[in-house]
Amino acid sequence: MTVASHRFASIRELLNRAAIDVVNTTGSTAALTPVWNEVVGPAIANNSRPKALYGVVLVVEVDSAQWADALQKAEAQIVSRLNGVKQLRLEVRK
């Protein structure tokens, strides 16, 4: 007997993909906020926010150059947890 092997997606992965789809469809990043908060944790989430999504590039607004540096250092880890996002573009809020 052959048993099919399937990789099941976690609820987190499904919600992440759904949020990306909503952003791509509507242009609003509001659906990404809860996903962003979970991916980066409260300290970074309190000092950054998703601003736009251009294809696979997520534009993130940060409160200061220090937070931009922190996110740049953690970029690989962050994008690995955001399905469909391959790069962050960081903008310091003025």
N, C-alpha and C positions, 0 to 999 in steps of 0.2 A: 504494500500500500504506500503510495506517495503522498506526503503531506506538503501542501503548499506553504511556502514561507512568505510572510508578509511583514513588512515593517509598519507597525502601528504608530501613528503620530500622537504625541501627547496633546492634551487639551491646550496647553500653553502654545505649542507650535501652531495648532489650528487657529487659535485666536490671533496669534501674531500674523499669520497669513491673511486672515480675514481683515485685520486692521490695515495691512498694506494694500489689500484690494480696495477697501473703502477710500483710502487716501488717493489711490490712482484713479478711482472712478469720480470722486467728488472734488478732489483738489484740497480738501480740508484735512489738516493734520490732527484734528481733535481726537479722532479714533486712535491715534498713536500714543496719546498721552499716558493712558494706563499701562500700555506695553512698555513704553520708554521708562516709566517710573519703576517698573518691576525689573527691567534689564539692568538699569544703572544704579538702582538703590536710592534711598532718600537723600543722601548728602549731595550727590550729583544732580538728582532730579530737582532739588530745591534751587539749583543754580544754573539750570539749563532747560531748554524745551525744544521739541521738534518744531521747525518752522516751515519746511517744505520738503517734498520728495520729488526729485527729478530722476526718473528711471530707477537706477540702483544707488543713487547718491542722496543721502539724507542730510538736509541742511539743519544744523542745530545752532540755536542762539544761546550763547553763554553769557554769564554776568560779568566776567572779567577775563583778562589774558591768562591769569593763573588757572582758571577753570578750563580754558581752551587747551592749555598745556596738559592738564590732567587728562582730559578726554582724548587728546591726540595720543598720549602714551597708552591709553586703554582701548584705542580704536579697534585693534584686531579682535580683542575679546568681545567688545560691544557688538560689532557687525556680525560676529559668528553667532550671536544670540538673536539677531534680527533677520528673520527669513526674508530674502529678497533684497536686502541692503548690502552693498559691497563696500561702500565708502561713506565717511562722514565729511561734511564740509562745515567747518566751525566759523561762526561769526560772533564777534564780541558785541554785545548790546551797547548802543550809544545813548 
